[in-house]
Amino acid sequence: MQADPTPSRPPAFLFMGDLVIVARQARLISEARRRGLAPLLVVTPHTRPERLAACQGDPRHPLSALAEVVSVPDATTDHVLPGIQPLLQRYDVRGVICIGDFFVEPAGITAHCLGLPGPGAGASRMARNKVLQRTALPDLSPAWQVVTPEQRDTFDPGPVTFPVVVKPAGRFSSLGVHRVDDGDRLKSVLREYEPGELVLIEQLVEGPEFSVESLVQRGEILWQGVTAKRTNERLGSSFTEMGHTSPAVLSDADEKLLHQANAEVLGRIGFADGISHVEFRLSAGVPVLMEAATRLPGGAITFLWELATGEPLEPVMVDLALGRAVRYPLPRRRATQAYFDHPTGRLRDVVSTGPEVHWVERDDRWPVPRPVPADAPAGARSVLVTQQPHALLGPQIDGEQRSGSILFDAPLDEPHEALADRFLAEVTVVVDTDGIGRDGSSS
């Protein structure tokens, strides 16, 4: 066996994720650098090189700490593993983290191949495929069936019990998810998916929706918290998330049920190390699995837990990936991300009479949360605009159509229901409507 030709390789930490998500969790990069590890990043063509280069070239931006960036054609294991080989030859990679959805599977498999802590190869594969999740966890799932691309044109909706939810097996952010109430609509929806996509038809589950975020080490749950979700499903056939509250307002009994179901899911998919995000609906007192994700949560949920507990999650995530001992506190406040409605038109401005407005999509920079004392009065902390200026705004049929949100927090014992309306009233979305049709189309 030949000796390692580069015994003095500098220690490094490998991150995988495109700029739109990495900018949100940029403190992960800073945390790796703070531990003496060279931060490496893998991106896809979804990241515009000139925008990333501008972040790297700005010494005030946390992404200026990146040591190297590698772009791969697609976020698949077959593209990522060959693409990172030059990095593995030059660096001693000590940890791997996926930032966002795209790289869940290759990040988990890379950590497994390198013998490093991670969710596990099997859990990472299941997290990107809802068919695998339903097959592994049928007793926790709604009634479902899969429709292959070849079956779509001839699919018979006759035996289907409506209403149902139709969703693609491998997408995220509520993309392509529809409520369907009759056979004709079902046949129409099936024709809308990409040629090679697997599609699930699931029995509609009624009841409030929650996610359980967990910190796990060697298969043991060290911490878990429940986030309540608010969707726009009552307004139409989509299921876009329009609000998150961490921790959720729950009875002790319901919280225990969700914790138990979450532990069951993570144990059965073999989740080993890292942060997880598992979504349930609580239907007639029974947790029903919607989706299990072996990654950090979306939206600003990591910020909500920081406002709620007083401590950031990024240092804990890095330490879990390095196999170090971790701790994370219980919440002492309740924090909410509330997405605002907007008129149809081209986005001109977002005006706030309360907290500062941050154009996070335009500037590739997110504000750092600033937790307040546990007994501080309720207050709004920041407004986040997640569209580019002049973007065409219309119906919020999935997560990518939302224009922005406001973050606020309050003491745990303060009634929370009216706070969202109060703080959303501080925000106005200004649009230009010239050349915009009634249906939101641009002429």
Phi, psi and omega in degrees: 000132180283146176289156177301119183290346181231069185295343183256030179301133180292144178292145186213166176232131184256121175250148177230123179167150179275162191304320185302327179266321181299323179298325179292320183253037186297340179294342172300319179296315180297321180294321177297314180298322181296334179269009178080021181250134178288119180283124177247146184227135174250129180231172174244178175298351173296338176269119179285122186303323183291327178289318178294320179298323178296320177295316181295329183276354180261108184298344178274350182268136181299335179285354173293345179281351180299136178274315179211153176231134176240131176257132177244155184297330182202155183274058177242157179302321182294336176266322186288313184300314174296324184294331183267358182302318176300324177294319181293333177284329184266338186232153171265093185285122184257343182203155180224133175223135170271131176249106181100193187271318193306316190263016183306308184291308181296328178294315179296319180289323177298313178301318178298315181297326182272359180071030183253157176301142179183177181300332187108145184298316182293315180297321180293322177294316180296327184293341181257009183215110183291335177295317178297319179297315180294322180293321182282334188229053186296327183286342177261357188256160171289163173301137187208163170210154182255144176240118179280164177304325182289336183271349190297314185294333184249010184296133180261112180280357185307312183284354185286135175265114183268155004278157179228167172245129180250130184212147174287150187287337189235012180264185184209181179056032180063017179291126177077015181262129184223141164276136182229133186246357179204167186294320180297317178295323179298315179297323179293315181296319181300331180284348185277345187279162179297153186306323185261009187278135166281142183233139175256141169246118185237146175298134178297129179254121178271148177131160182296151183252142181221159166236151175244117175267136183226149169248121191233138176223124182051040176083357180259128177284116180270333182201142172211144180222148184256130176251130175275144180243145173238128181243171178260023186297335181287346184265353183179213185254005180258170184230043182291131178286124183245004178185149176225141175228124182232122355281156178295152173277106188220154168288157178301323182294315180291322177298318178298318178300316180292320177298317181294317179295320179299314178298322178297315180299309184296322179294319185282335174271355176079032180293130187253300187219140174125200178253141179233164184214103186244128186256136180227159159248140177263102187249112181053041177080010181240125176288126178244127184289128172263312182194144175244129182236130180264058185202176175291156181288161180273188183058217178251030186297324176298324177292322179298316180294328176293316177296326183284321185262338184091359182227143180285156178271336186302315178299323180293318180299317179295317180294323176300318180291339178266356180079020181269158177294141183225163172211154176210136188279166172284154180293145174237002172218173177239130185237148184224141166250117181245119178280140182264153172285163177212154174283165177282134180153185179268130186295119177259317184198160170233122186247135179234132172268000179247246185286169181295145177268131179240120178273080191289329178287321180288318189263351183053040181212126179253145178290147176278125179301147179234091181300148179248167179303154185303325184261012179294150179298159175302142180200149174275141187251324180194155173248129184245119177260119186250027172232159174281152172305141179076006175297146178280117180261138179207211180300140182268074186275349174202177186298333182282349181264358178286148182262334180167183186205169175236140177254134175214162177216168184201163174302151183302326186269005180274133176306131193255343193298319186274352186292324182298314178299320181298313184279328176295332179294346178277355187243134176233128175263122183256127181233159170259132184251000179299128178080008181255125180283171181299330181274006179090001181283154181258124182268000000 
